[in-house]
Amino acid sequence: MVVPYPPRVAFWVTTTILAFLPMCFVPGEMGNLFLQIPGVIIPVLLVSLVESLVILPAHLSGHGRSIPGLALLSAPQKKINRMLSRFVNGRFRSMLNACLNAPLLVFVTALCLLAITFAAVSGWWLKFSMTPTIDADTVIAQATLPYGSPESESVEIQNRLVQAAKQVFRQSEMTSEGIPSLIGTRLEEGEVEVERRFKRLPAAGSGPYF
């Protein structure tokens, strides 16, 4: 006998959805990152709710009855079950028995794999970025000079960067409204600090900029 609990199931799923719902309203760049979590979990919970309240009772109520065409649909599932049973009772069981007979070897192997994983992460063999860089239409080049460098040296480097940018435009046959160029600034997360000198030169192939 199956005892239905629709209100309780709906309450459990609803409270879980409400727990993840605030992550949809996190502002800024981290909000775009956190949005992926509820964007996956909430639809899965809703589908599981519908499945538990509608589809599962229909399956249980029809247990034992032969449905036309069901044998044809269940043939691939039965074949996969037979293959999985052969694997579990064959190779997997023998491998499990070998591991149980040599627990120290299994522990040392797992410890070595853990050490290799930490070494790969700490040595930057495995690249990881919480917020990966996405290609955009704007390219920023920044040069940092030692403290106390003369302004003439800054202007020289500025001109070299601008000329390099123009060369890229010529080689790529691209156009731009202009090339903003700043001296005596620091760019962090898209913000400009301590502005002293600003030049905006028209790029190659572009018209005058106002």
N, C-alpha and C positions, 0 to 999 in steps of 0.2 A: 504494500500500500504506500503510495506516494502522497505525502502531506504537503500541499502547496504553501509557500510563504511569499506571495507577491509583494505585500507591503514591506516586509523586512528586506527582501532583496533590493527593491527599489530604493529604500532608505539607505542601505549600505552603499550602493552604487552612487546615489546622489551626493552623499557626504564626501565620497572620494572625489567626485567631479568638482565639488565646491572647494576641496582642499587644493586642487591644481588650478582652479579658475583664476586666482589672483596673478598667476604667472603670465597670463595673457595681457596684463596691463602694465608690465614693467617697462618704463620708458628707456629711450636711448639705444645704444648699440647692444648692451647686454639684454635689453628687452627682445631684440630680434633673435638673440641666441636662445633665451629661455622660452620663447614662443614655440619652438619646435617640440618641447616636452609635452605641454598640454595639447598641442596640435595633434599628437599621436595618441596620447593616453585617453583623452576624453572621447574621441570617436570609437576607440576600441571598447571602452566601458559601455558606451551606448549600444554598440552592436552586441556585446555580451549580455546586456540587460534584455534586449529583444530576444536573443537566442534562449535565454533561461526562462522567459515568461511565455514565449509563443512556440518556438521550434522544439525545445526539449520536451515539454509536455506532450506535444504531438508525437514525438518519437517514442516516448514511454507508453503512451496509450495504444500505439500500434504495434507493440512488441509481440512477436509470435505469429503475426498475420503475414501471409505471403502477399506481396504487392507485385503486380505484373511489371516486368522490366527491371525489378530491383536486383535480381541475380546478375544481370548483365552489367549493371552499374557497380556492383560490389565485387566483380571479378578482379579488377586491378588491385583493390584493397586486400583481397584474400591472397593474391600472389605476393604482394609486398610483405604481408604478415608471415607467410611461409619462409620467404627469404630472410626476414629479420629473425625468425625463430631459429633457423639453421645457423645464422651468424652468432646468435647469443649462446646457443648450446654447443657450438663448435669452437671457433677461433677465440671468441671473447672469453668463454669459460676457461680454455686452456691458458690464455694470457693472464686471466685473473688468478688462477691457481699458481702460476709461476710467480706473480707478484706477491701473493700471500706466503709463498715459501721462502722468499728473499726480501723481507721488509726493510732491512738495512740498505740494500742496494736501491730499492725504490726511494727511500728517504734521501740518500746521497744524490741520486739522479734528479729528484725534484729540487733539492737545494742548489745543485749546479745550474739547473734551468732558471731558477729564481735569480741567482747571481748574474747569469748572462743577461737576463732581462733588465736588471737594474743597471748593468754596465752599458747596455745598448741605449737606455734612456738617458743616463747621466752623461754619456759620451757623445750625445747627439747623433748616434747612428740612426735612430728612429726620429724623424722630424715630427714635431707636434706644435700646433698653434691653436690656442683657444679661440682666437678670432682670425681666421686666415685672410690673407690679403687678396682682394678681388680686383681684377683689372678694371681701370676706369679711364675716362677721357682726359684726366689731368695727371701730369707727371711732375713731381717735385724733386729737385736736386738741391742738396744742402751741403755746404762746405763749412767746416769748423776750424777756425784759426786759433793759434795760441793766444792767451790773454796778453794784451798790450801790443798786438801787431799793428803796424801803421795802416792808415786808411788807404794809402796808395796801393798796398798789397791786396787789400780787400777789393778795391775797384778792379785791379788786374784780374783777380780770380773771377769776379763778377762778369767781366767782359768775356773771359774764356768760356764760362758756362753758357752765356748767351749765344756765343758763336757756335758752340757745340750743339745747342738746341736748334739753331737755324740750319746747321748742317744736317741734322736728323730730319728736319722738315723737307729739305731739298732732296735728300736721298729717298725719302718715303713718298715724295710728291704729295705732301699733306699741307693744309693751310690752317691757320689759327688766327684768332682775333689779336693776339699779342702775347708777349712773354713778360710776365711780372718779375721784377728783380728787386730784391731787398738786401740792404747791408745793415749790419748791427742789429739783427733780429735773431730770435730763437723760435723755431717752429716745433710745437709739441701738441699732438692730437688735434691738428688743424687750427690751432690758435697762434696768433702772432704777438710776440712780446717785445717791448723796448725798440720800437721802430725809430730809426735815425735817418735812413736814406732810402728812397724808393724811385725806381725807374721802371717804365713799362715800354719796351721796344716792340715795334710791329714785327711780326714773324715773317719769314720768307714766303712770298706769294700771297700775303694778306694786305688789305688796305690800311689806311691810317686809322689809328685808334684814338677815340676821344673819351 
